[in-house]
Amino acid sequence: MKSKYAWALGHGLPPLCLLLALLVLLAGCSTGDFDYGKVQAMVEAVPVSLDGEEVMLTDTQLQCGVTSDLWDITQLGANHSVGKLTQAGRDLHFGDDVVIGEAGTHTPYVQIRGTFQMRLLDMGSIRDDGEKSKLVDLKIGVEIPHMCFQNPLPQLMGVRRGHFNQDVLPTFRFHMENNWALDRVQH
Protein backbone atom coordinates (compact mmCIF):
# COMPACT_ATOMS: atom_id res chain seq x y z
CA MET A 1 0.00 0.00 0.00
CA LYS A 2 1.39 3.37 -1.04
CA SER A 3 1.38 6.27 1.38
CA LYS A 4 -0.58 9.41 0.58
CA TYR A 5 2.70 11.26 0.16
CA ALA A 6 4.01 8.78 -2.40
CA TRP A 7 0.69 9.08 -4.26
CA ALA A 8 0.88 12.89 -4.23
CA LEU A 9 4.47 12.91 -5.48
CA GLY A 10 3.58 10.31 -8.11
CA HIS A 11 0.76 12.51 -9.39
CA GLY A 12 2.95 15.55 -9.92
CA LEU A 13 2.24 17.52 -6.72
CA PRO A 14 5.40 19.40 -5.82
CA PRO A 15 6.96 18.82 -2.38
CA LEU A 16 6.33 22.48 -1.49
CA CYS A 17 2.56 21.92 -1.80
CA LEU A 18 2.84 18.92 0.49
CA LEU A 19 4.77 20.97 3.04
CA LEU A 20 2.17 23.75 2.94
CA ALA A 21 -0.65 21.23 3.38
CA LEU A 22 1.15 19.71 6.38
CA LEU A 23 1.63 23.16 7.96
CA VAL A 24 -2.07 23.93 7.53
CA LEU A 25 -2.96 20.65 9.26
CA LEU A 26 -0.55 21.35 12.11
CA ALA A 27 -1.95 24.86 12.56
CA GLY A 28 -5.22 23.22 13.58
CA CYS A 29 -3.36 21.74 16.58
CA SER A 30 -2.20 25.12 17.89
CA THR A 31 -3.37 26.78 21.09
CA GLY A 32 -5.20 29.40 19.04
CA ASP A 33 -4.84 32.95 20.25
CA PHE A 34 -3.41 31.76 23.57
CA ASP A 35 0.23 32.36 22.65
CA TYR A 36 3.40 33.95 24.04
CA GLY A 37 2.21 37.50 23.25
CA LYS A 38 -1.14 37.04 24.99
CA VAL A 39 0.45 35.38 28.03
CA GLN A 40 3.07 38.12 28.23
CA ALA A 41 0.39 40.82 28.10
CA MET A 42 -1.59 39.16 30.91
CA VAL A 43 1.45 38.52 33.13
CA GLU A 44 2.88 42.01 32.73
CA ALA A 45 -0.40 43.98 32.74
CA VAL A 46 -0.76 44.57 36.47
CA PRO A 47 1.25 43.87 39.63
CA VAL A 48 0.47 40.50 41.22
CA SER A 49 0.19 39.63 44.90
CA LEU A 50 2.77 36.97 45.81
CA ASP A 51 2.72 35.54 49.31
CA GLY A 52 5.48 33.18 50.35
CA GLU A 53 6.87 32.56 46.85
CA GLU A 54 10.62 32.01 46.45
CA VAL A 55 12.95 33.82 44.05
CA MET A 56 16.48 32.86 43.05
CA LEU A 57 19.25 35.42 43.35
CA THR A 58 22.56 35.64 41.52
CA ASP A 59 25.80 35.82 43.49
CA THR A 60 26.13 39.44 42.34
CA GLN A 61 22.66 40.25 43.72
CA LEU A 62 23.54 38.51 46.97
CA GLN A 63 26.73 40.57 47.40
CA CYS A 64 24.97 43.78 46.36
CA GLY A 65 22.36 43.06 49.07
CA VAL A 66 25.16 42.82 51.64
CA THR A 67 26.77 46.06 50.42
CA SER A 68 23.37 47.81 50.42
CA ASP A 69 22.63 46.63 53.99
CA LEU A 70 19.61 44.52 52.94
CA TRP A 71 20.97 41.49 54.84
CA ASP A 72 23.96 40.36 56.85
CA ILE A 73 25.58 37.00 56.01
CA THR A 74 25.96 34.51 58.87
CA GLN A 75 27.90 31.28 58.30
CA LEU A 76 25.98 28.19 59.48
CA GLY A 77 28.37 25.51 58.29
CA ALA A 78 31.11 24.79 55.79
CA ASN A 79 28.97 25.48 52.71
CA HIS A 80 25.77 26.85 54.20
CA SER A 81 24.98 30.46 55.16
CA VAL A 82 22.00 32.68 55.74
CA GLY A 83 21.49 36.32 54.87
CA LYS A 84 19.71 37.78 57.91
CA LEU A 85 17.28 40.42 56.68
CA THR A 86 17.62 43.99 57.86
CA GLN A 87 14.70 46.41 57.98
CA ALA A 88 15.76 47.71 54.55
CA GLY A 89 15.40 44.15 53.18
CA ARG A 90 11.99 43.72 54.80
CA ASP A 91 10.92 47.06 53.32
CA LEU A 92 11.51 45.55 49.85
CA HIS A 93 9.03 42.77 50.79
CA PHE A 94 11.53 40.00 51.35
CA GLY A 95 9.65 37.68 53.68
CA ASP A 96 12.41 35.56 55.18
CA ASP A 97 16.19 35.35 55.37
CA VAL A 98 18.22 34.60 52.23
CA VAL A 99 19.25 30.92 52.05
CA ILE A 100 22.74 30.28 50.69
CA GLY A 101 24.29 26.90 49.90
CA GLU A 102 21.36 24.70 50.93
CA ALA A 103 21.65 21.08 49.76
CA GLY A 104 19.85 20.60 46.43
CA THR A 105 20.09 24.25 45.40
CA HIS A 106 22.61 25.91 43.13
CA THR A 107 21.83 29.60 43.78
CA PRO A 108 20.85 31.66 46.82
CA TYR A 109 17.11 32.21 47.23
CA VAL A 110 14.74 34.27 49.33
CA GLN A 111 11.02 34.38 50.07
CA ILE A 112 8.96 37.35 48.92
CA ARG A 113 5.61 38.68 50.17
CA GLY A 114 3.80 41.58 48.58
CA THR A 115 2.61 42.96 45.27
CA PHE A 116 5.16 42.79 42.48
CA GLN A 117 5.35 43.54 38.80
CA MET A 118 6.34 40.40 36.89
CA ARG A 119 8.16 40.04 33.56
CA LEU A 120 7.82 37.03 31.28
CA LEU A 121 11.29 35.71 30.45
CA ASP A 122 10.29 32.49 28.67
CA MET A 123 7.35 30.15 28.28
CA GLY A 124 7.14 26.39 28.66
CA SER A 125 4.21 24.06 28.12
CA ILE A 126 0.54 25.02 27.89
CA ARG A 127 -2.14 22.53 28.91
CA ASP A 128 -5.87 22.61 29.45
CA ASP A 129 -7.25 22.63 32.98
CA GLY A 130 -10.94 22.06 32.30
CA GLU A 131 -12.95 23.84 29.64
CA LYS A 132 -12.19 27.42 30.65
CA SER A 133 -8.72 27.24 32.20
CA LYS A 134 -5.15 26.68 31.08
CA LEU A 135 -2.00 25.89 33.03
CA VAL A 136 1.21 27.39 31.67
CA ASP A 137 4.79 26.87 32.87
CA LEU A 138 6.53 30.25 32.82
CA LYS A 139 10.01 31.56 33.50
CA ILE A 140 9.17 34.72 35.44
CA GLY A 141 11.32 37.60 36.58
CA VAL A 142 10.06 39.57 39.58
CA GLU A 143 10.72 43.30 39.71
CA ILE A 144 12.09 44.42 43.06
CA PRO A 145 12.55 48.21 43.23
CA HIS A 146 16.23 48.33 44.12
CA MET A 147 19.40 48.71 42.05
CA CYS A 148 20.63 45.25 43.10
CA PHE A 149 17.77 43.46 41.35
CA GLN A 150 17.48 45.14 37.96
CA ASN A 151 19.45 42.96 35.56
CA PRO A 152 18.76 40.12 35.65
CA LEU A 153 15.52 40.09 37.58
CA PRO A 154 15.26 37.60 40.45
CA GLN A 155 13.59 34.50 39.00
CA LEU A 156 10.50 32.89 40.55
CA MET A 157 10.95 29.25 41.60
CA GLY A 158 8.50 26.48 40.75
CA VAL A 159 7.20 23.72 42.98
CA ARG A 160 7.75 19.97 42.62
CA ARG A 161 6.23 17.46 45.04
CA GLY A 162 5.21 20.23 47.44
CA HIS A 163 8.65 21.88 47.67
CA PHE A 164 10.17 24.86 45.89
CA ASN A 165 12.65 23.68 43.28
CA GLN A 166 15.14 25.80 41.35
CA ASP A 167 15.00 23.48 38.33
CA VAL A 168 11.21 23.75 37.86
CA LEU A 169 9.31 26.56 36.16
CA PRO A 170 6.38 27.90 38.18
CA THR A 171 2.94 27.06 36.82
CA PHE A 172 0.35 29.78 36.34
CA ARG A 173 -3.38 29.25 35.91
CA PHE A 174 -5.25 31.38 33.39
CA HIS A 175 -9.05 31.41 33.33
CA MET A 176 -11.55 32.44 30.67
CA GLU A 177 -14.70 34.33 31.58
CA ASN A 178 -15.27 37.04 28.96
CA ASN A 179 -11.52 37.21 28.24
CA TRP A 180 -8.47 35.27 29.32
CA ALA A 181 -7.00 36.51 32.61
CA LEU A 182 -4.22 35.44 34.98
CA ASP A 183 -5.90 33.63 37.85
CA ARG A 184 -3.10 32.53 40.19
CA VAL A 185 0.22 30.79 40.71
CA GLN A 186 -0.64 27.09 40.76
CA HIS A 187 0.96 24.82 43.38
HELIX and SHEET records of a PDB file:
HELIX    1   1 LYS A    4  GLY A   10  1                                   7    
HELIX    2   2 PRO A   15  ALA A   27  1                                  13    
HELIX    3   3 TYR A   36  ALA A   45  1                                  10    
HELIX    4   4 ASP A   59  THR A   67  1                                   9    
HELIX    5   5 GLN A   87  ASP A   91  1                                   5    
HELIX    6   6 MET A  147  PHE A  149  5                                   3    
SHEET    1   A 3 TYR A 109  PHE A 116  0                                        
SHEET    2   A 3 VAL A  48  MET A  56 -1                                        
SHEET    3   A 3 GLN A 155  LEU A 156 -1                                        
SHEET    1   B 3 TRP A  71  GLN A  75  0                                        
SHEET    2   B 3 SER A  81  LEU A  85 -1                                        
SHEET    3   B 3 VAL A  98  ILE A 100 -1                                        
SHEET    1   C 4 MET A 118  ASP A 128  0                                        
SHEET    2   C 4 SER A 133  VAL A 142 -1                                        
SHEET    3   C 4 THR A 171  MET A 176 -1                                        
SHEET    4   C 4 TRP A 180  GLN A 186 -1                                        
SHEET    1   D 2 GLY A 158  ARG A 160  0                                        
SHEET    2   D 2 HIS A 163  ASN A 165 -1                                        
END                                                                             
